[in-house]
């Protein structure tokens, strides 16, 4: 049966249960019916069978999600990955973006999620980027996986990395690799994602996910939250965190929490077509003429305007968001007010052109001094106290064009 056959490196394998134990066997010769024809297959002499099976499986109608659970007991190292990653890995396996590999020593399948790129692959990627600085959303293929990278954003990201030297593009191949999320570079022990995986079925809903900050409780909090619990952190104000635990929201002093490290994500902004398809499929009967979507995962703002009863993307803006200990509040809001200029004496920092959408949370310019002169132009970083920072000219554009009462969706 095709759903019991797996192929790796031009070799066919099958899995079966024996005494309630899942086992895998190598197939040398077999007889089967394939697309209405009978075949006597000798694997060693007819390695094309590997491609026949793969093409056939991938040609089947894929009503997402498919039964990706079938991989859970086939891949030997799936349970050694963090629980929060297992679902993503299984779905990528099902879509064919990750391919299980057979270990010749124990004849078991593994995913090897931190596979290194070769020097050739690294050089090819760097050359494409450095020679095509004005090319956006370049799609390319490595080891049968598809990736997308925005070259301009890549170069901006390099400038923001904590590099000790100014030789931004002189990286060695052992700093680059691929895992289930995309292509990454390791700088001073930290992973930074440069390109994201593209689902083969084109389902953008699959890879548009919220960016959520999690924490682990150090101590039991008032018999309400036990010790060593993983909870979602929604926001922070003066050392007190608003958290979500078992569908309840409550305020907890930050001293009770250890913020879990987040991935350093530098994903590409979505294309105009992707943004419009996604928002118009989700937002119905919204009367606001302007719609601002703050994409925390990609550190991008998509400014949309209604035309013929549908939202059209008119501007994509790079932004910075809340740091790990002071995350940006997520949610669906209506903007409340505008602030031309402000200055916080406590932090000795100010900003221009603020659009307030919830409490003290706002979209505003990069950091300025008391007089409004830029003192910190950082962008595409997670560094703020919770507000969304954008370049000065983009903040001014929003301030001048987007009316109070417009939708701001932060997710």
NORHU-V574350 format. One record per helix or strand of 3 or more residues. SS is the DSSP state (alpha for helix, beta for strand). FROM is the first residue (numbers start at 1). TO is the last residue. If there is no record, write none. Layout:
ss->SS from->FROM to->TO
ss->SS from->FROM to->TO
This chain:
ss->alpha from->2 to->4
ss->beta from->5 to->8
ss->beta from->11 to->18
ss->beta from->21 to->27
ss->beta from->29 to->34
ss->beta from->37 to->42
ss->alpha from->49 to->59
ss->alpha from->68 to->71
ss->alpha from->78 to->80
ss->alpha from->83 to->95
ss->alpha from->119 to->131
ss->beta from->138 to->142
ss->beta from->145 to->149
ss->alpha from->151 to->160
ss->alpha from->173 to->175
ss->beta from->176 to->178
ss->beta from->182 to->187
ss->beta from->190 to->197
ss->alpha from->204 to->207
ss->beta from->213 to->217
ss->beta from->230 to->237
ss->beta from->240 to->245
ss->beta from->248 to->253
ss->alpha from->254 to->256
ss->beta from->257 to->259
ss->alpha from->272 to->282
ss->beta from->290 to->295
ss->beta from->300 to->307
ss->beta from->310 to->322
ss->beta from->331 to->334
ss->beta from->337 to->344
ss->beta from->349 to->358
ss->beta from->361 to->365
ss->beta from->374 to->376
ss->beta from->382 to->384
ss->beta from->388 to->390
ss->alpha from->392 to->401
ss->beta from->407 to->410
